[in-house]
Amino acid sequence: MSETLLKGVRCYGDGEPVDVLAANGVIAEIAASITPPDGAEVIDAAGQVLLPGFVDLHTHLREPGREDTETVATGSAAAALGGYTAVFAMANTDPVADTAVVVEHVRRAGEAAGLVDVHPVGAVTVGLAGEKLAELGTMAESAARVRMFSDDGHCVHDPLIMRRALEYSRALGAVIAQHAEEPRLTVGAQAHEGTQAARLGLSGWPASAEESIVARDCILAAHAAARLHICHVSTAGTVDVLRWAKGWGGGKDTARGGAGFAVSAEVTPHHLLLTDDRLAGYDPVNKVNPPLRTGADAKALAEALAEGVLDCVATDHAPHAEQDKDCEWQAARPGMLGLQTALSIVAETMVRPGLLTWRDVARVMSERPAEIARLPDQGRPIAEGEPATLTLVDPEARWTVRGAELASIAANTPYEGMELPARVTATLLRGRITARDGRIR
Amino acid sequence: MRHLLAAEGLDRDTATELLDTAAGLKQTLLGREVRKLPTLRGRTVITMFYESSTRTRVSFELAGKWMSADVINVSAGGSSVGKGESLRDTALTLTAAGADCVIIRHPASGAAHRLAHWLSDTPAAVVNAGDGMHEHPTQALLDAATLRERLGSLDGRRIGIVGDVLHSRVARSNVHLLTCLGAEVVIVAPPTLLPSGIDSWPVTVSHEIDAELPSLDAVMMLRVQAERMHGGFFPSAREYAISYGLSEARAALLPEHAVILHPGPMLRGMEIASRVADAPNALVTDQVANGVHVRMAVLYHLLASEGADGV
């Protein structure tokens, strides 16, 4: 395998610049100055930040079923360009990823693309219908080795089904990722229930619909001694519930897979950056589930991510066809692109205001998600002998988002025309350059 | 004025000008045998109604026809809309065919805004004839016109809006327009029929209709839609009528000069007692009559070129 030499990088954004040599899939050497071996690709990365490759616990790759909006291959490209080395592909495909056949298809498509480790998420219930457990064990034992299950897009709302799923997953060493939305409280919901929705005449999606499920599931997980992950936390109230839940088990350490009470949670870049103020023109590029909330919610989420109450950032990358977005608000599908903008939005909302250092970014975008998903070779330290699974970031770059230039098939994005800081300049997966300077390798 | 999408954002001068034009048109037409002005001759107005509506569609149609515009009515049932064509494509098609103005009624909040966005490269004007739970600006204008006829200036007038404010586009438009014209608005409804976030509205909120009626100059009773009655927003139609309906006894609490409005269609015996609806101070038919003049004024301001004759 070819060798790659990264020159002048600052690992985790700390300390003196060093050279990092990747060879045979691992970090062969880290030193003040390394002479390039013959044939090695040299990346002059003076002033750039080297981080462990990003891990996204929440991606919609739309294959099978909606290959007109994204495929495993195009989504893998978007992921690599966004600095990701592992993504978890949600189960709400068509057919639903509720059998070994479907998860194995997704896994193989990911291997064929070869740009990022694609881990299929299995459905918790058959057809995401919330009524009957899917064959979690068969999916776990399949070639896809599924370790995360979620009905994302739908809430596992029946408390008995959720209890059984949590209990059953324990034997599989798996985690249940919950889309927390009490469906009885969100019938017809179109926007965050608050002043904006009241003004615009949009049916409200109340914060209580999320918070009540999170509280319930934390309690169910504690009693089941199971691992629970909360998808896309969007409200300040959920942060309060999680803070309580993590403390209740005897401190944050229980959330790291210890005995008893193990709950983790993710926040999306869009819930950190965007608020329901953007709904004024009814442009459905801003429609997402859970909905964009208030500025106060976004602030609470950023603080909770800094504090560790929220464990990690996950994109909820959700491509949709033009006709499903350029229509009336009510008719539009919820979801937005996220893989190629995540790092920049974290830089904008967390690093620039001083809430996170680049060292912390490694934690929330790589190390914690890898731990939650129990990936042994992702989110590893940047040290000699470790996998050369790395992301190189130019922290000083600024760029303007153009949906048509993103790798996804769908091109609509709420960030269109927005100028953002920081850019991924190279991504390495086990020593292989998957993306460099905005191009796929 | 390029479009009329909402009462929110209308400034006092524009709103007053529209109402003055409407009053002028009403005077002009009064007693005429042939109610036809040449103002919009050669202009094409298309109404697109994605919800059934008789009074609003007819009112807009008359407004256009009384000003000699060619008015074409498209309904969701009898066109390619029924075949699954998107709103965007339908609008672009109709505009390409030559519409100068598109009047839209749609069940989705914001549909008129989207339409204006899609038609931004064309000269066509968009009029919102009711979008979901958002706004119904010409209803607010006709209500204001009716109130001005009876009460004069709305400055400092106290106007109650009673009923399902949560789902009501009429309430939203009236809150914006009436407060813009200087009136105080009192909202009366059970908490389940108020939007979360109403605290930010420039209104007073009450759950006690009897306490409010004696100080009102006008009360507007909103229709209670059948689906709300079964949606658990209140225990029963009977209890709603008892708690919030404008009974004869309640109507007697109003000051002598106060007037009663209802956007229609009325549910007699539910939100308003039958005799109250027919009382001399109930202005329901005045509202309908003023609706045509207000819509003429809107079309005039959107479509008539500078120095147009006929008004």
Interface residues (C-beta under 8 A of the other chain):
Chain A: Q190 E193 G194 T195 Q196 A197 A198 R199 L200 G201 L202 S203 G204 P206 G281 Y282 D283 Q323 D326 C327 E328 W329 Q330 A331
Chain B: E8 S86 L87 R88 H106 P107 A108 S109 G110 A111 H113 R114 H117 D131 G132 M133 H134 E135 R169 R172 P195 S196 G197 I198 D199 S200 W201
